[in-house]
Amino acid sequence: MFEGKPSSRADLKSGTLYAVYGERQSIYYGQVTSDKRIGFFRRRDHNVASPIDILSSPVMAVVTVVYPSITRALRSGAWSRLGRFELTSALKEPWPMVRWSAGTLIVGVMDGDMEYDARVEDQAIQAMEIIAGWDAEEHIPARLTADFGKEEAAWNIGGPVWRQRRVKEEYARRFPDSPWHQLPADWVRTDVS
């Protein structure tokens, strides 16, 4: 973990770069976008890398992190602020998001200026992020492990549409007698491999 600073406060200004202490003593990195989401890079280290190296890494996910939880993570030492840098070019473009209301297979897709509806099994949206607020300490470390994809992630970590579909299928399998975990009759199963 990093050194916790009791007076730290989250900074959601575009370009702010954070180091995140993740699972298995890995350090991940995220940069705040212009719409106050955080783009996490496909990079992890055991010691903090230089900002130049971090910012030249590809982006693996762009998510909404609950603002007060970042402050809490900074104070506990789970996150560390590395400074503010020019926003990496991959994060200057809007990243599409999906709004998936409970109990429906129709999702709202927001892709830049375009908004449209699609079904959850539409192949064009499988990698898009579902709108959700992630807690910096409770959710983000496991989420980054799942996104990085080298180790097996916890079964209940959602995020992009394809992974959230698998989570829903697993809930239905584990809790067959719970009506709120039943899949709709026209559900199209994911290819579980």
N, C-alpha and C positions, 0 to 999 in steps of 0.2 A: 504494500500500500504506500501511498504518498504521505507526505507530512500534512496532516489536517491543519487547517487554519480557521480558528473559530470566528473570525470576522469576515470570511470570504462570502462573496455574493455572486450568483450566476450572472454571466454576461452573455446576452443573446444578440449582441451586435454582429452584423455580418462579418465573417472572416475570423472570428474568435476560434482559436484552436485549443482543444482539450485532449489530454491523455486520460484514458480510462483504464483502471485496474480491473482486469477481467478474470475469468476462470482460469485455472491452471497457471496462475502467476504470469499471465500474458498481459501486455499493455497494448491497447487499441487506441485509435485516434479518431477524433471527429471534429469537423469544422462547421460552424454555424452558417446557415444559408441566409439569403436575403429575406426569405419568408419565415425565419426563425425556427426552421427544422435543423436537424444535425445530420450532415453527411459523414458516414463512417467509412474509413479507407480500408481496403483489403491489404492490411499490413498488421503484423503484431510482432512485438519484441519482448525481451526480458529486461531491457534497459531503455530508457526514453531515447528515441532517435532524434536527429536534427529536423527542424521544421522543413528544410528544403527536401530532405528525403521523404518525409511524411507526405508533403503536399504533391510530390511527384508520383505517388502511389495511386492506383485506380480506386474509384469509389465503389463500395460494395452495397451500401444501403443508405437511404435517406429517410429518417424517421422523426416523429414528433416526440420530444422528451419533455415531460412535465417540468415546467420552469422551477417551482420550489424544490423539486427533488434534486436539481443540479446544485443548488445552494447547499442542501444537506450533504450531498456527495462530496463537494469541495471541503466542507467543514470536517467531514469524517476522514478524509484522505482517500476516498474511493476514486475521485477525479482530481485532476490538476490542470490549472489553466496555464497554457504555454505561451500565450500572447495573441496578438491580432495580426493577421497577415492578409495579403490579397487573396480573395476568394479564388480557389482553384477553378479552372475553366469548366470542369465537369459539373461543378455545382452552380454555375451561373445560369444554366438552362433549368426550366421548371421540370421537376420529376413528377410523373403521373401518380395519382392516388385513386383509391377505390373506396367508396362508401358502401358498406355491406350491412344493411339493416337486419336485425334478428328475424328469423323465420321466413326469409325470402331467398330465392335463387337469383333474383335480379339485383344487380349492383349498379351504383352510379359511378361512372368513370370521369375523373377530372384530369384532363391532359392538356396543360397549358390553358389556352382560351376555349378549348373544346370541352363540352360536357355531353355525355351520352349514357344510355343504359346498355348493359350487356348481361349475359348469364354468367354465373361463376365458373363454368367450365370452358368459356371462350379462351382459346389458346393465346390470343393476343394480349390478354390481361394477366396471365398467370404470374408474371414476375413483378407486377405492380403492388405497391405497398397498400395495405388496408389502413385507413385512417384510425389511429388509436394513439393514446397518450401513454408513453412508456416511462416507468420510474427509473431514474438514473442508477440507483443502487440495487433495487429489487429485481428489475427486469433486464436492463441493458447488458450486464455481463453474460447472462445465458443467451440472450438474443444475439450478441456478437459471436459467441461460439457457434451457434446455429448458422448464422450467415457466413462465417468463415469456412465452415464445411469440412474441416479436416477430421474432426472427431464426431462421434455420434452425439447429437444434441438431445436434450430432454424432449420427450414426445409432445409435451404441451406448449412448445414455443411456436407461436404463430408469426405473423409478419406479412410476407407476400401472400397473394391469393392461393397459390399452390400449396403452401405450407399450412395455411389456415384451414383449407379443405381437408387436409390429412388430420389435423387436430380434431375437427368436427367428426370425422369418420371414427377416430379412435375413441372419442367420448361416447359415440353411439354404440361402439363395440363393448366398451367397458361398463356402460350403464344402460343395458337394454330395456330395463323397466322404468327408466326416467323419461317421462313424456317430453321434457324440455331438451333432451339429447337425441330424440328421434330425428332421423333424416327425412326430408320430404319425399313423397312417393316418386317424384320425377328427378331425384338426385342422380347425377352421373358420377360414379366412383372414380377416384384418382387411380392412376397406375401405381400401386404400392409395390415398390421394388426393394 
